[in-house]
Amino acid sequence: MKGLASTLSIIWHLALPYFKSEERWAARALLAAVVAMELGKVALDVVFNIWNNKFYNALQDKDWDVFVYQLSYFCVLAAMYIGLLVYQLYLNQWLQIRWRRWLTDTYMRRWLEASNHYRMQLVGDAADNPDQRIAEDVRLFVERTLVIGVGLLGAVVTLASFVVVLWGLSATAPLHLFGTEWSIPGYLVWAALIYAVVGTSLSHLIGRPLIGLYFNQQRYEADFRFNLVRARENGEQIALLAGEPAERARLLERFAAVIGNWYRIMIQTKRITFFRVGYDQISVVFPFIVVSPAYFAGKMALGGLMQTASAFTSVQTALSFFVTNYRDIAEWRAVVERLYGFERAITSSERIKDTPPVVAVERRPGAEGIEIEALDVKLPSGKPLVAADHAAIAAGDRVLVNGPSGSGKSTLFRAIAGIWPFGSGRVALPADSDVMILPQRPYFTIGTLRAAVSYPSLPDRFSEAEVRDGLAAVGLGWLSPRLAEEAHWNRILSLGEQQRLHAHEGSRAVRCGAREKEERRAPLASHHARQHPRPRLLLERFPGLTLVSIGHRSTLAAFHRRRFVLEPDGERHRLRDVGAATD
């Protein structure tokens, strides 16, 4: 019961925000309609139960007129039931897709905003495969919550309705055993209750391992799918290294986990199915076994027997809701745990950047450049990495940052950009500035070339003429006819071409109002003229640009005026201004 209360609390926590959101009135109206139709179905079930008595009595009495009337009445009831069933399903699906759309948008926004997705990776959070949790777990949560929730409500209302019917029938047809009449109030209700409780308890005992197995199956499936995508994304590198045998072995290892866990699910499913099917088969005859002595003792007519059997079956089915739906409930609970784990991971990541001590990046009115004060950058584990007592980069300056491999140059830039909260100190930027770091490996979205070139802005942010002019400015004018073409541009373009497009993105950002640029060094290409395409192109188009670069090669000094060096200082490296870049 403690576990059930905890699970219900989590479900409430996950579900409630949608019904309090901006869509709350539509959501509540749809849910109310679905619930009302479920109650209507239960009401019709009660009417059908009463109809059973009259219909079978007509058969026993061979009363043709009553028989025809009851058939006509049945047609009316059946038409109403079909209408309720169809429109309940339709409205349920409508509510599902609206809820899923809202929940997906909410989780994607929280996952992507303020670099949460990046920090979640840094702290090694257990919320693996966020893509699977957003795409698959959200869908299953919404679907299972509505289907199981409405089904459980229907079972409760059915139980309440038919217990009254069955209690009354128990009085009209008392229990007969071995020729003796036993006066046990509501004995049919107690028989159904005992039968259902025994079945539910045994089902939970047999099927409980399915919850953990379904949780793991979702994780193994997502991990296998992720590794397949990763192999596709890095096809060129794998082909050049002839790494196909190693990739195949690695993928088969991931798939073996999927297969192994599935076999365990099969074994548990076989056990629970054996029990459930046997339970269902016994359920067909069990009510007749209980009530038939009264029938053969002449205490009830055929119609009463059939009505009692129908009511007994309805009560037993309602009480056996968990038995018949155990597999779906086990999968649902696993989904709830995974989605709740994902939400907790997002919340934890959101708290990291706001829980002191953190590296604070602030916009300071009147500041004319980048100012670093008492900066102490650490790894997520807390180990010291980079320190800077004070450093200032004036507007229009060009600074080259050197340091040994592993000294924390890249992490220093991450801290300046505001995506690395681990540590303490302040980074002050001009209030009206935009900071953009161009990654070492360029990134382009999968879509049209215009969308890839416009990233991170939306494609319609710039006119087609502006995009064409930008491509021509970086020597890629031959791509202009392909602006509407959809492709994986990280694969099609060479690394040098990708770097030049990034230079175009950087210059475009400056044109839109950015004043600071921090840029990571790009790997050197084989052709000398393309050694440093991005600094050269940026500085040619914007001579007053503030440029900060990471680099080791002496040739980079030509693009910079000053040089900072990260020097060893105990467990960390300390940033020091060594003067002119050419010294």
N, C-alpha and C positions, 0 to 999 in steps of 0.2 A: 504493500500500500504506500510505503514511503517513496518507492521508485515511481509508482503511478502518479502520486501527487507531484513529484518533481517534474515528470514528463509533461503532465497537464499544465504546470506552471510555465514551462518552456514554450509549449505550443501557444499558450495565451500570450506570452511575451512576443512571439514571432508574428502572431496573427493580428493582434489588436491594432498596431499602427495603421494598417490599411483601412480599417473601419473607422479610424479617427482622422484620416487624411483628407485632402481636398476632394477625393472621390467618395467620401463617406456616405452621401445620400444615395447615390446610385448603387453603391456596394450594399448598403443596408436594405434598400428596396429589393434588390435581386435576391439577397439572402432570405429576406422575409417571404418573398414569393416562393422560393424553393422549399422553405420550411412549411409554408401554408399548404403547398401541394403534397408534401409528405404526410401532413396531418389529414389531408383529404383522402389520400390513399388508405390510411389506417381506418378512417371512417367507412370507406367503401368495403374494406375487409370485414368490418363488423356487420355491415349490411349483407355481404355475401354469406357470412356465417349464418345469419338468420334465414337467408334464402335457402341454404342447404337443407334446413329442417323442413321447410314447406315443400321443396322440390322432391325430396326423397319420400316424404309422406305421401305425396301425390302418386309417386311410382308404386308405393306399397298398397295404396288404396285403389290403384288403377283408375284414378280420376282424370279423364282426358282434358276437361275444361281447365282445371287447375294446372295441369301439366303444361298446356299451351300458354296459359297466362304467365306462368313462371318462366318459361322459355323467353317470352317477349320481354319480361321484366329483366331477365338476365342480359339480353342484348343491350338494353338501355344502360344498365350498370357497367357492362363491358366497354361500351363506347366512352362512357365517362372516365373509366379507369385508363383506357388507352390514351385519351386526351391528356389526362394528368401526367401519365408516365412520359409521354413524348415531350410535353412542354417543360416538365421538370428537368429532364435531361438537357433540353435546349438552353434553359435559363441557367442551369448549373454550369454548362460549358461556357456560356457568356460570362458568368461571374469568374470562372477559372482564368480565362484569357485576360480579363481586365486586372484581376488580382496579380496574375503572373507578370503582366506588363509593368505594373506599378512596383512590385517587389524587385523585379530585375533592374529597373531603372534606379531604384533606391540603393541596391547593393552595388551596382556598377559605379554610381556616383560616389558613394562612400569609399569604395575600393580604390578608385582612381584619383580622387581629389587629394590635394596636398601631399602627393607622393606616398600615400599609405601603402600602395601595392609594393613599392620599393622597400619601405621600412619593414614590412612583413617578411620579406626575404632576408633582410639583414639580421633580424633577431631569430631566424630559423623557426618561425612559428609552425605549430603542428597542423595548421589549416592548409593542407596540401591541395594542389590542383584547384585553384580558385575558379578557373574557367569551367570545370565540371560542376562545381557547387552552384555557380550562377546559372549555367545553362540547363543542368539536369536536376539538381537537388531542389531548386526553386519550383520547377515544374511538378516534380513528384510531391513536394510538400503541399502545394496548392491543391493538386488533384486528390491526393489521399486525405487531406484534411476535410475537404468538402464531402467526398464520398463516404468516408468512415464517420465523420461527424453527423451528417444527415442520416446515415444508416443507423447510427447509435440512437439518435433522437427517435427515429421511427420505431426502433426496437423497444425503447422505454415506453413510448405512448401505446404501442401494441400490447405490451405487457400489462400496462394499467387498464387498458380497455377490456382485454380478454380474461384477465383475472376475475373481473366482476362477472363476466358471462360464465366462466368455468366454475366459479364459486356457486352460482345459482344452479347450474346443472348438477353439481355434486349433491345438492339437496334433493333434487328431483330423481336422481338415480344413485341411491346410496350404494356403498361398496358391498359386494357379495363375495365371500370366500368360503369354500367348502360347505356351501348350502346355508351359510349363516350371514345375516345382514349386520354390517358394522356401521355404526353411526359416527363418522369422522367428519366434522365440518370442513368443507373445502378440500377433501382428500385428493381430488384431481389436481388442484393447484400445488399441493405439497408433493405429489408424485412428479409433476413436471419440474418443480424446483429442484428436487433431489437429483433427478436425471441430468438437468442442465449443470448443476454445481459440480457433480462428479465429472461430467464431460469437460467442463471448462478447466478444472484443476488438472486433469490428466493432459489436456492439450497444452497447457502452459508448461507442465513438467517435461513433456516430450519436445515441444517446439521452442523452448526458451533460447537454446544456442543459435537459432536462426537470426536473432537480432544482431549479435556480434558478427555473424558470417555475412549478413547483408551489408553491414557497415564496411567490412573489409573488401567485399566484392566491388562496391562502388569505388573504393580507393584503388584497388588493383586495376580495374577497367580504365579508370582515368589516367593512371600512371602509364599503362601500356599505350593508350591513345596519345598521350603527350610525347612519349618517346618516338612513336611513329611520325608525328608531326615534326619533331626535332630532326629526325633523320632526313625527312623531305626538305626541311629548311636548309640543311647543311649538305645537300647532295653533292655540290661541287667539291668541297673539301674531302668528303668521304671518297669520291671517285679518284681524286688526285692522289690520295694516300692508299688507294686500293684497300679501303677499310671495310668492304662489304661483308667478308666473313665475320669480322669482329662485331659489326653492327647486327648481323643476323643472330649471332650467339647472344648478344646483349638483349635484343628484342625477344628472342625465344625464352630467355630467362624471365623477362617481365611477364610474358604470356603464360609461362609455367605457373606463376603465382595465381593468375586468373583461373587456369584450369584446375589447379590443386584446390583452391577455395571453392570452386564450383562443384567439384566432386563431394566436398564436405556438405555443401548446401543440398546436393542431390540425396545424400544419405539421410539428412535430417528431414528433408521434404518427404522422402519415402516413408519415414516413420510417422510423421504427422498426418500424411495422406491415408496410410493404412488405418489409423485411428479415426480420422474424420469421416472417411467413406463408410467404415463400419458403423460409426455413430449415426450417420445419416440414414443408413439402411435400417438400423434398429428403430430409428425415429418414425419410420413409416408404419410399423406395426405396433409400436409400444402403446400408443393411446388406445388402440383396439383391445390390446391385452388387458389394459387397466379397466376399461368400461364395458367390455363384452359380457362379463358375468351378470351385470345388471340388465343387459339387453336380453340375454338368454333366460333370465329369471322373469321376464315379462314386465319389467319396471319401466321400459322406455320403448318407443317405436323406432323404426329404421331412421326416420328423419332426425330424431333426437340423438341416435347413435352417431350419425354422420356429422351433425352439428357439434356434438361433444368432441369427436375426433378432430374436427377442423379447429375448434377453439383450443384444444389441447396442443395441437401442432403449432398453432400461432404462439401460444405461451412458451412452449418448449423452444421454438425457433428464436423468439425474442431473447430468452434466457441464454441461448446458445450462440449469441451473436459473436462472442470472442472465439468460439470454437470454429465456426464456419469462416471467419475472416482472419484467422490467426496469422497466416502467411503475409497477407497485406498489411496487417498491423505491425508485424515484425519489421517489414521493409520500411514502413512509415516511420517507426521509431528510430531506425538507423538513419533515415534521411533527416529527421528532426535533430538528432545529435550532431550530424555533420554540418547542417546549416547553422545551428546554434554555435558550434565551434568556430565557424567562419565569421559569424557576427562578433563573437568575443575577440577573435584575432584582429578584426578591423577596429574595434573599440580600443583594444590594447595599443594598437599602432597609433591611433588618434591621440591617446594619452601621452605617448612617448614624447611627442614634439612639444607638449604643453606642460610637462612635469619637470621642474628644475632639478638639477642644473641641465641646461640645454644651450646649444649654440644659437644665440638670438640674432636673427637677421632683421634689421629695422630700416625703415625709410626715414631719413632725417632731412627735414626742410633746411635748405641752405648748404647742404653738403655738395661738394663739387667733384667728388671722386669716390673711391672705395677706401674706407678706413677700417682697419682691423685693430681691436683692442682686447688685450688679455685673453687671447684665444688659446684654448687648450682642447684640441680635438682628440677624441678617444675612439677605440674600437667598441662595438656593442658589448663586448665582455668587460669593458672598463679599463683595458690596458691603454696607457698613454701612447699617442702616435705623433702628433704635431703640436708645436707650441709657437705662438707669435705674440710677443709682448706688445708691439705696436708696429703697424705698417700702413703706409698711405700710398695710394695710386691716384695721381691727379688726373683730371679730365684731359683726354687727348694723349695721355702717356702710353708707352709701349713697353711692357715688362715681360721678361723671359724668366721663368722659374726652373731652376736646375736642382738636381738632387739625385742621390743613388736610388737604384731600383728598390722599391719597398719602403721608401722613406715617407710616403703619405702624400705625394704631390696631388694625385687624383682626388684623394679624400679631402684635402684642403680645398680644392675647387668645389667639391660637393657641399662642403660646409658653407662656402661663400654663396653658392646658389640656393641654400636653404633647405636642401633635401637630406642633410646629415645632422641630426640633432644631438648626437652623442658627444658630450663634452660640455664646455662652458665658454663664456666670452661673448663678445658682440662684434657683428659686422654691420657697418653703417653704409647705406647707399643713398644716393640722391632721391628725394621724394618722388620725382617724376620720371625715374629711370626704369628701364627694363633690362634684366640680366638674362643673357642667353649663353649657355655652354654648348658648343658643338662637339658631340661625342667623337671618340677616336674612330669608331666604326659607324658610318652614317646610317640613318634609319629612314625608311620611306614606307608609307602605308601601302597596302595592297589595294589597288584601284586604278583610277585614271592617272595619267602622267600629270595632268593639271592638279589633281588632288595631292599627288606626291610632292610636286614642286611647291605647292602652297602650304604644306604642313609646317608648323602646327596650326596654322589658320585654316578655316574652311575654304573649299575651292572657290566659292563666289566672293571671297574677300578681295580678290584682285581680278582686274579685267583680263581678258585673253591677250590684249595688246601688251599689258604690263608683264605677263608671264612670258610672252614671246621675246620681249626686249631683254628680260632677265636672262633667258637662255642664251640669246645672242651675245650678251655681255660676258658670259663665262665660257664662250667658245662652243656652245652646244646648240647652236641655232638649227642644226640638222634634225633635232628632235621635235621642232615646232609642229610638223604635220601630225605628230602622234599624241597630241595633248588629250584627245578623247579616248585614247586606247587604254584598256584596262589590262594590267599585267603585274607581275611580281618584280618591281623595278630594282630591288636589291640583287636579284639574280641576273637581270638583263644588262645592267650598266656595269662597267668596270669600276674598280675602286677609285681610280683617278677621276672618272666622270661623276661618281657619287660625291666625291669631295668637292668638286667644282660646283655641283648643285647645292651643296651645303653652304658654300661661299655665297651663292646667290641668295639662299635663305637668310644668311646673316646680314647681307647688305640690304635686303628687303626689310628686315626687322629694324635696321637703323633708319631707313627711309620712313618707317612708320612711327618713329619717335624714340627708339632705344638709344641710350647714350653710352652704355657700358657693354663691352663684349668680353667674355672670358672664353678662350678657345683652347681646346686640347690639341696637342701636336698630332698630326696625321702621320701614319707610316709613310716612309719615303718610297716613291715609285722608282722604277728602274731608269726612267728618262730624266735627265738633269733639269730640263725646263719645267718639269712637273713635280719637283721635289717638295715644294711648299705651296700648292695651289691656293689654299684658302687664305693664308695671311697676305699673299701677294695680291690676290684679287680684291680682298677687302680694303687693303690700304691704297690700292690704285684708285678705287672708286670713292673712298672716304678718307682723305689724308688726315682729318682730325679725329679719327676713330680711337677710342680707348681700347687697347688690345693687350690681353694677358695670355701668354702661351706657356705650355709645358714643352720642354725639349732638351735634348742632349747634344745634338749636332752643332758644331761651331758655325755652320752656314746659317743657322737660325738667327744669329746675332745681328745680321744685316737688317732684319726687320724690326729690331727692338732697340731702345735707348738705355734701359736699365736692366739689372739682373738681380734676382733674389735667389738665394741658395738655401737648401735645407741641410743643415749640418747636424751630426750626431750630438746629442746632449743627454747622456744617461740612457734611460729606456725610450726616450722619444727623440725626434728631430726638431730643431728650432729654426724658424725662418729668419734669415739675415739679409739685409740689403748690402750688396757688395759694390754698388756703384754702376758705372757704365757697362753695358752689355758686351762691349768689345774688349774689355780688360782681361 
